[in-house]
Amino acid sequence: MIRWNDDQIALGEGIAQWCEELSSGHLEGDAEGAFPWDKWKLIQRSGILGLPFDEQWGGLGQDLLTTMHVLERLGTGCRDGGLNFSVATHLVGVGVPLQRFGSPELKARHLPGICSGETIGAHAISETESGSDALAMRTTATREGDAFVLRGGKAFITNGPVADVFVVYARTHPSSGPLSVTAFVVERDTPGLVIGPPVATMGLRTAPLSELHFDDCRIPASAVIGRVGSGFLVLDHVMKWEILCSFVISTGQMRYRLDRCVEYAKERVQFGSPIGSYQSVSHKLVEMSIGLDTARKWLYDTAVRLTAGENVTRDIAVSKLLASESNLSSALAAVQIFGGSGYLAEYGLEKDLRDAVAGPIYSGTSEIQRNRVAAMLGL
């Protein structure tokens, strides 16, 4: 069990103080499906966007575990799941690869804005045809003198409609091997970059989604993150952080949901008894509790091992599976426990369920994670 020190506890309580304001109007925001600019300003003021970044760029210089602890508290307190997802994407999709692999010039140009939230970040990996098979991406970056020219398109870009800077992964070699892809920083106003309109989604509606198109989009060679051909090394690092940071937010949401359901099960009386006294309800609550505890343990234990430099390939896959699927089953159970009320939009539980459906899909589907574990078993 991780024991948080006073500074970590203070950071967690600090973000918790903002959550009531961040949650206000979340049902209306979900119905509108628009990015909550007013809430983003609160996120900026909270300081959460600078958590894992060096102080020289305006960050707080915190480690992975502390960052996860604060993000979990955000998930517990903030009812706007889309906003939470936008925060995680911004932090991990752009800030993390820049800090780990970016040149001094790229860091100086972009990290201060990422830390302050004045710049909104997004990353572009997926494509409509390749899906989970990232090695099959078709977007290319061709070297022309002191520049690269991007051609192709990306899909499912969280924060796409509002982002100021993108980390784009493109093929720089015709082979499909692990050295064929490179990561680039692309700024919003770059000629040839076309940002598609917002795409309506089932859940996480306040995290705007769009496609990107690259029509002879010319970017300087200095926009390369790391080295040419190191894109999958960058992506591997990003995906580890993405899974740990995104899904620790989900455990915060699971904690809030469990506490709410337990309280409701004690108060709601049917056939003369609180519904929590019935085994069919109490067992749902037990499963919600076990799922939460198991997901948290895997996520934090994996973060400890990653920080220690250990191989966490299997741990990341299992953590992602447990957290995403437990969150989905927890959200469904909550709707069932609340019954007809859970089906009503005003209770917010059906929104939680719609939000949770995305978890087993993004950051590598559940099927991909199971394939990864199977491969490590020698199958």
N, C-alpha and C positions, 0 to 999 in steps of 0.2 A: 504494500500500500504506500502510495506517495504521500508524504506529509509536506504541506506547503509552508514556506517560511512567512514571516510577517510581511515582507515586501510583496510576495506573490499574492497573499491574501488581500492586501491593500489594493493591488491592481485589479483583482477580481471584483472587489466591492466597489471600486471606482467605476467600472463599466456598468455594474448593476444599477448604479444611481441614475444612469441615463436611460435605462430600459423602459420606464413608464412613458417617457416622451417618445421614444423610438416606436413604441407599440401603438400609440394613439392613432386612430383612424386606419388600422391595418386591414379591417374588413372592407372598408370603402376603397382602400388602395388596391386590394386584390381584385375587387370588382372592376375597377377602372383599368387595371393592368398597365399602369404607368410607373416610370421610375420616380421614387419619392425624393425629389431634390431637397425638400426641407429636412427630411430625415438624414440625408447624406451630409448636410451641414452639421447636424448634431454628431454624426459619426466622426467628422473632422475634428470637432471640438473635444470629443472624448479622448483623443490620442491613440485609439486602438490601432489605427492604420500604421503607426510607426513601431509597433511592438517588436518585431524581430530584426529591425534594421539598425545599422551602426549609428551612433550618436552624431557623427560628423555629417550625416545626411539629414539630421532632424529626427532620427529614430530614438527608440528607448533602449536599444541594445539588449533585449531580453532573449533568452534561449527558447528552444522549441517547446519544452514542457511548460514554461510560463506562458508562452503565447497560446498554447492549447488550453490551459487553465482559464485564461481570460475569455477566449472564444467560447468555451463551454458555458461560462456565465452569461455571455451574450445570448447563446441559444436558450438558456433557461429563462431569461428575462424578456427578450425581445420577441414579440409574436409575429413579426413580419419576416417570414421565412425567406422571401425573395431578397429582401435587403441583406439578411445574414449571408445569403449565398453570394450576393454581389461583393460583399466585404471580403469573403474568403477568396473569391476569384481575383479580385484586385491585389490582395496581399501576395497570393501564391503564384498567380499566373504571370505577373510582371516583376514584382519586387524581389521575390526569392531568386529567380534565375539571374537577375541583374546583380544582386548582391554576391551571389556565389561565382558567377562566370563573367560578368560584365567587365569591360575595360574601365580604367579610371575615368575616361571621357564619358562613356555611357552612364556610369554611376552618377557623375557630377551633373549630367544633363537631366536625368530622369528620376533618380531616387528621392531628391528633396520633394518633388511634387507628389510622388507615390506616398511618402511618409505623411505629408500634410493632407492628402486627399484633394489638393487642387488639381492634380492630374488623376484621371480615372483610367485604370488599366484593364486589359482583357487579353486573353491568349487564344490563338487560332491554330488548332490541331486537326480537328475532325473535318472530313469531307463527306458529301452525300453518298458517294459510291464506295469509299473505302471503309467507312464506319469504324469498327474496332480494329481493323487491320491497318494500323498506322503506316506500316512499311509500304502499303500500296497507294500512298498519297500521290496525287497527280500534280499538285501545285509545284511549279519549278522556279528556281532562282538561277539565272544564267549570268555568268561573269562577263561584264563588258567594260574593260578598262578599270577605272577606279570605282566602279559601281556594280550592283547586281540588279537584274531586271526580273521582277516577279510576274508570273503569269499563272492564272488558274483561279480557284475559288475555295472558300472554306465555309462550313456550315455549323450551326448550333453554337454561335459565339455569344456566350454570356457577357453582358455589359456592352455588346457590340454597338448598339445605337447611341450610347452615351460616352463611349471610351475616347480618350485622347491619345492613347498609345497602345499598340498591340505588340505582343510577341508572337511572331508568325514562324511556323515550321514549314520548310519547303525543301524540295529535292534539289540538290546541287550536283548529283552524279546520277547517270542513267541506271546504275545498278539498283537493286532493292535491298542491299545489305545495310548493316547498322551504321556504316560510315557515309551513307548516301544523303543524309538529311542535315540541314543547318538551321539554326535558330537566328532570327533577325528581329530588331526593333523597327517597327514601322509607325510613323506618326500619322495622326488622323488627316492632316492636310496635305499628305504626299500625293502629288499628281498620279493618277492611275489607280488609286485606291478608291473603290466604290463600296460604300457601306449600305447594305440593303435596309429596307424598312423593318420595323419591329415585327416579329412573328408571334402570333397568339399561341399560348401554351396551356397545357392542362393545369399546371401548378407553378409555384415560384414566379408568379405573374409580375411581381414588382422588380424582378431581375430581368431586364429587357434582353431579348434574344434576336439575333439577326444573322444574315449571311454576309460574307465579304467576297469581293471580286477584285482581282488584280489584272488590270489591263495595261500591260507594259509599264508596270509600276517600278520606277527607278529609285533605288535607295543606295546611299554610299556604302562602300565596303566596310567602313568603320561601324556600320550598324550590326555587324555580326556579333552574336553573343557567344563567347568562347572562341572556338576555331571553326573554320569551314569543315564540315563533316562530323562535328561533335554534337549535332542536334539531339541524337538519342541519349547521349550522356546528360545533356541539359534536361531533356524531357523526363528521364528516369528520376532525376533529383526532384523535379517539379512535382511529378505524380506522387512520390512518397509524401511530400509536404501537403499536397492537395488532399490526399485521402485522410491523413491525420488531422489536418485543420478543418476540412469541411465536415467530416463525420463526427468530430468531437463536438461541433455545434449541434449535430443531430442528437447526441447524447444529452445535451442540455435541454433540447426540446422534449426528449423522452422523459427526462426527470420532471419537467413541468407537467407534462401530460399525465404521468403516473400519479403525482401528488393530487392533481385535480380529480382524477377518477376515483382515487381512494376516498377523498373527501365526499364526493358525490355518492359513492356506494354506502357510506355511513349515514348520509342524510336522506337519501331517496327510499321511501317506504312503499312496498308493494305486498299485497296479501298479508298485511299486518307486521311485516318485518323489514329491516333495512336490506336492500338488495345485496349488500356485501356479505350477508349471512348465508346467501345461497352459493353452493359450491360452484355452479356454472359461472358466476360472476367472480367469486374470489379466486378461482383458478386462472381466469384471464389476467387478473391483477398480479398474481404470482408470476405468470409467464412474462408480463411486462417488466416486472422487477428483475427477474433473472436475465432477460435480454439486455436491459440497461447495464446491469453490473458486469455482465460478460463482455459487452461491447467496450465499455470504459476500460476494463482491465487490459484487453487486447490492444486498444489504441495507445494507452499510456505505456504499457510494457514495451510495445514496439518502438515508441518514441525514445525510450531509455536505451534500447539496443541500437537504434539508428544513431543516436548521439554518441554512443560508445564506439561507433565505426564497425558494427557487426553487420553481417549479411541478413537483411530483413525481407528478402523477396517473398518468402512464404508468409511471414508475419503480416506484411502489408496486405497480401491477398486475403488472408483469413480475417484480418481486422475490417477490411472493406466489406466483405461478405456479411459478417456478423452485424456490423453497425447499420448497414443499409437495409438489410432484411429485417432486423429487429425493429428498426424505426418504422418500417412499413407495417409490420404486424402489430406494433404498438398503436399506430394511428388507426388501424382498422378496428382493433379491440376497443379503443376509446369511443368510436362511433357506436359500436354495438352496445357498450355499457350505458351510454347515454340514451340509447334507443331512438325514438322519434326525434327527440331534441338534438341528438348528435347529427342527424341528417339535415338539420336546419343550418343555414349559413350563419345566422346570428351567434351561434355558439362557437364558431371557429374551428370545430373539429373536422368537418368535411374539408375545410381548406388544408388542415394539417395532413389529411389523407392524400389529397391531390398533390401536395408538395412532396410527400414521402415517396410517391410512385417513381419519381425521377432517380432516387438514390441507387437502386439496383441497375440503373442504366448508365449514368455518367461515371467518369473516372475509371472506365473499364467495367463492362457488364458483369453480372454475377456469373454468367457462363464462362467468360474469359478468366475470371478469378479461379473458378473451379478447375479450368483447364491448366492454369498455372500450377496449382497445388498438385494436380494429377501428374503433371510432367515431373515435378520434383519427387514424386513417388516412384518414378521410373516407368510410368505408363505411357 
